Amino acid sequence: MTLKECKKEEKADREFQKKFKFEGSINVLTQMMVDPAVTEKRGGGKNLPLRRGEILDVIEFTNKDQILCRNSQRRCKSRGTEALLGA
């Protein structure tokens, strides 16, 4: 990993902590895949966009129906569990 990529990841992590008022270090609990049969959905508001077969890092289980996820572009938002496999 280059120095530029490392700094970009650190900046994204700081923004995440500020936006979600997240204390401590960011630890990935598990990874879940978006159901390949689901229709792709645009993100917006508090939800990540869904792409078929995409792997999401689960950071926190907020409640029964919502989890805090991060996608491959390191964008973090809440996502409902209806379209995730393994949820």
NUKELUM-575986 format. One record per residue (C-alpha): y, x, z. Coordinates in Angstrom, 2 decimals, padded with zeros to 5 digits. Layout:
! NUKELUM-575986
NODE/py/px/pz
NODE/Y/X/Z .
...
***
This chain:
! NUKELUM-575986
NODE/py/px/pz
NODE/000.00/000.00/000.00 .
NODE/003.38/001.39/-000.95 .
NODE/006.34/001.60/001.39 .
NODE/008.15/-001.12/-000.58 .
NODE/005.21/-003.54/-000.24 .
NODE/004.90/-002.78/003.46 .
NODE/008.58/-003.52/004.10 .
NODE/008.33/-006.73/002.08 .
NODE/005.39/-007.91/004.22 .
NODE/007.22/-007.04/007.45 .
NODE/010.26/-009.02/006.28 .
NODE/008.10/-012.03/005.40 .
NODE/006.46/-011.88/008.84 .
NODE/009.85/-011.76/010.61 .
NODE/011.10/-014.75/008.58 .
NODE/007.91/-016.64/009.45 .
NODE/008.34/-015.96/013.17 .
NODE/011.96/-017.08/013.06 .
NODE/011.31/-020.21/010.97 .
NODE/008.35/-021.50/012.99 .
NODE/009.52/-020.12/016.37 .
NODE/006.25/-018.21/016.54 .
NODE/005.85/-015.82/019.47 .
NODE/003.73/-012.68/019.35 .
NODE/001.90/-011.10/016.47 .
NODE/000.60/-013.06/013.49 .
NODE/-003.19/-013.10/013.52 .
NODE/-005.25/-014.75/010.81 .
NODE/-007.86/-016.96/012.50 .
NODE/-009.91/-017.73/009.41 .
NODE/-009.61/-018.35/005.69 .
NODE/-010.14/-021.66/003.95 .
NODE/-010.41/-022.52/000.30 .
NODE/-008.65/-025.42/-001.38 .
NODE/-011.22/-027.84/-002.79 .
NODE/-011.72/-027.10/-006.52 .
NODE/-012.05/-030.85/-007.21 .
NODE/-008.68/-031.78/-005.70 .
NODE/-005.69/-032.49/-007.91 .
NODE/-003.02/-029.82/-007.68 .
NODE/-000.08/-030.84/-005.53 .
NODE/003.46/-029.59/-005.47 .
NODE/004.73/-028.30/-002.19 .
NODE/007.92/-029.31/-000.55 .
NODE/009.33/-029.93/002.83 .
NODE/006.70/-028.69/005.23 .
NODE/003.75/-028.42/002.83 .
NODE/002.46/-025.55/000.72 .
NODE/001.70/-026.23/-002.92 .
NODE/-002.03/-026.60/-003.54 .
NODE/-003.84/-024.85/-006.36 .
NODE/-007.52/-025.43/-007.02 .
NODE/-009.76/-022.79/-005.47 .
NODE/-006.90/-020.94/-003.76 .
NODE/-007.74/-019.09/-000.55 .
NODE/-005.38/-019.78/002.37 .
NODE/-005.11/-017.75/005.59 .
NODE/-005.16/-020.01/008.64 .
NODE/-002.69/-018.80/011.26 .
NODE/-002.73/-021.69/013.71 .
NODE/-004.36/-025.09/014.14 .
NODE/-001.32/-027.17/015.13 .
NODE/-003.11/-030.50/015.63 .
NODE/-006.08/-032.46/014.30 .
NODE/-004.55/-033.12/010.88 .
NODE/-002.24/-030.14/010.32 .
NODE/-002.73/-026.39/010.19 .
NODE/-000.31/-023.54/009.66 .
NODE/-001.35/-021.58/006.55 .
NODE/-000.23/-018.64/004.45 .
NODE/-001.00/-018.33/000.75 .
NODE/-001.45/-015.22/-001.40 .
NODE/002.32/-014.91/-001.91 .
NODE/002.69/-014.79/001.92 .
NODE/004.47/-018.15/001.99 .
NODE/003.78/-020.01/005.21 .
NODE/003.93/-023.74/005.81 .
NODE/001.98/-026.56/007.35 .
NODE/-000.79/-028.13/005.34 .
NODE/-002.91/-031.19/005.87 .
NODE/-006.64/-030.57/006.17 .
NODE/-007.72/-033.27/003.69 .
NODE/-007.97/-030.87/000.72 .
NODE/-009.40/-027.80/002.47 .
NODE/-013.04/-026.86/002.54 .
NODE/-014.40/-025.92/005.93 .
NODE/-011.83/-028.00/007.80 .
***
